[in-house]
């Protein structure tokens, strides 16, 4: 994979924070039935999901997740 696909830019990060999905493509090689094949797999690149703390409605402040379990 080329380095340009792995670069994190402010624009990509900001779009993710605003709710847009950042899709990426994983490419590789796989051995199946004794034959080498290539594959392309779409996946989520960046995510604004934060599982350590609960983000308050203002979108800035957070509190420990234990308060909302």
ZADO-1210 file (C-alpha; in nm, 4 decimals, padded with zeros to 6 digits):
<atoms>
<atom x="00.0000" y="00.0000" z="00.0000" code="UNK" pos="1"/>
<atom x="00.1368" y="00.3415" z="-00.0850" code="UNK" pos="2"/>
<atom x="00.2055" y="00.6037" z="00.1787" code="UNK" pos="3"/>
<atom x="-00.0500" y="00.8441" z="00.0329" code="UNK" pos="4"/>
<atom x="-00.3326" y="00.6110" z="00.1418" code="UNK" pos="5"/>
<atom x="-00.2020" y="00.6110" z="00.4985" code="UNK" pos="6"/>
<atom x="-00.1759" y="00.9867" z="00.5412" code="UNK" pos="7"/>
<atom x="-00.4017" y="01.1443" z="00.8009" code="UNK" pos="8"/>
<atom x="-00.5086" y="01.4913" z="00.6969" code="UNK" pos="9"/>
<atom x="-00.6982" y="01.7549" z="00.8897" code="UNK" pos="10"/>
<atom x="-00.9744" y="01.7439" z="00.6299" code="UNK" pos="11"/>
<atom x="-01.0319" y="01.3683" z="00.6701" code="UNK" pos="12"/>
<atom x="-01.0285" y="01.3997" z="01.0483" code="UNK" pos="13"/>
<atom x="-01.2684" y="01.6960" z="01.0486" code="UNK" pos="14"/>
<atom x="-01.5136" y="01.5232" z="00.8130" code="UNK" pos="15"/>
<atom x="-01.5171" y="01.2219" z="01.0458" code="UNK" pos="16"/>
<atom x="-01.5864" y="01.4386" z="01.3488" code="UNK" pos="17"/>
<atom x="-01.8768" y="01.6000" z="01.1617" code="UNK" pos="18"/>
<atom x="-02.0383" y="01.2596" z="01.1044" code="UNK" pos="19"/>
<atom x="-01.9194" y="01.1555" z="00.7593" code="UNK" pos="20"/>
<atom x="-01.7778" y="00.8087" z="00.7061" code="UNK" pos="21"/>
<atom x="-01.4141" y="00.7720" z="00.6042" code="UNK" pos="22"/>
<atom x="-01.3796" y="00.4563" z="00.3957" code="UNK" pos="23"/>
<atom x="-01.0506" y="00.2841" z="00.3246" code="UNK" pos="24"/>
<atom x="-00.9500" y="-00.0122" z="00.1136" code="UNK" pos="25"/>
<atom x="-00.7395" y="-00.3009" z="00.2374" code="UNK" pos="26"/>
<atom x="-00.5502" y="-00.4848" z="-00.0370" code="UNK" pos="27"/>
<atom x="-00.3477" y="-00.7986" z="00.0027" code="UNK" pos="28"/>
<atom x="-00.2594" y="-01.1512" z="-00.0994" code="UNK" pos="29"/>
<atom x="-00.4256" y="-01.4705" z="00.0170" code="UNK" pos="30"/>
<atom x="-00.3438" y="-01.8363" z="-00.0397" code="UNK" pos="31"/>
<atom x="-00.6583" y="-02.0334" z="-00.1299" code="UNK" pos="32"/>
<atom x="-00.6600" y="-02.3965" z="-00.2364" code="UNK" pos="33"/>
<atom x="-00.2881" y="-02.3795" z="-00.3086" code="UNK" pos="34"/>
<atom x="-00.3282" y="-02.0763" z="-00.5352" code="UNK" pos="35"/>
<atom x="-00.2212" y="-01.7195" z="-00.4567" code="UNK" pos="36"/>
<atom x="-00.4971" y="-01.4618" z="-00.5098" code="UNK" pos="37"/>
<atom x="-00.5335" y="-01.0928" z="-00.4400" code="UNK" pos="38"/>
<atom x="-00.8193" y="-00.9309" z="-00.2531" code="UNK" pos="39"/>
<atom x="-00.9683" y="-00.5841" z="-00.1993" code="UNK" pos="40"/>
<atom x="-01.1651" y="-00.5221" z="00.1174" code="UNK" pos="41"/>
<atom x="-01.3553" y="-00.2028" z="00.2017" code="UNK" pos="42"/>
<atom x="-01.3427" y="-00.0971" z="00.5659" code="UNK" pos="43"/>
<atom x="-01.3997" y="00.1995" z="00.7930" code="UNK" pos="44"/>
<atom x="-01.0858" y="00.4147" z="00.7915" code="UNK" pos="45"/>
<atom x="-01.1375" y="00.6770" z="01.0615" code="UNK" pos="46"/>
<atom x="-01.4082" y="00.6810" z="01.3219" code="UNK" pos="47"/>
<atom x="-01.5273" y="00.9437" z="01.5686" code="UNK" pos="48"/>
<atom x="-01.6467" y="00.6657" z="01.8021" code="UNK" pos="49"/>
<atom x="-01.4892" y="00.7078" z="02.1467" code="UNK" pos="50"/>
<atom x="-01.5441" y="00.4091" z="02.3755" code="UNK" pos="51"/>
<atom x="-01.3506" y="00.5291" z="02.6811" code="UNK" pos="52"/>
<atom x="-01.5633" y="00.8296" z="02.7737" code="UNK" pos="53"/>
<atom x="-01.9144" y="00.9583" z="02.7026" code="UNK" pos="54"/>
<atom x="-01.9182" y="01.2714" z="02.4872" code="UNK" pos="55"/>
<atom x="-02.1703" y="01.5259" z="02.6129" code="UNK" pos="56"/>
<atom x="-02.4243" y="01.6889" z="02.3775" code="UNK" pos="57"/>
<atom x="-02.2001" y="01.9940" z="02.3263" code="UNK" pos="58"/>
<atom x="-01.9620" y="01.7635" z="02.1353" code="UNK" pos="59"/>
<atom x="-01.6610" y="01.8841" z="02.3330" code="UNK" pos="60"/>
<atom x="-01.6815" y="01.7810" z="02.6956" code="UNK" pos="61"/>
<atom x="-01.6701" y="01.4226" z="02.8205" code="UNK" pos="62"/>
<atom x="-01.7394" y="01.2277" z="03.1399" code="UNK" pos="63"/>
<atom x="-01.6342" y="00.8750" z="03.2440" code="UNK" pos="64"/>
<atom x="-01.8432" y="00.6072" z="03.0751" code="UNK" pos="65"/>
<atom x="-01.9462" y="00.4570" z="03.4118" code="UNK" pos="66"/>
<atom x="-02.1984" y="00.7396" z="03.4586" code="UNK" pos="67"/>
<atom x="-02.4010" y="00.6263" z="03.1569" code="UNK" pos="68"/>
<atom x="-02.4030" y="00.2461" z="03.1881" code="UNK" pos="69"/>
</atoms>
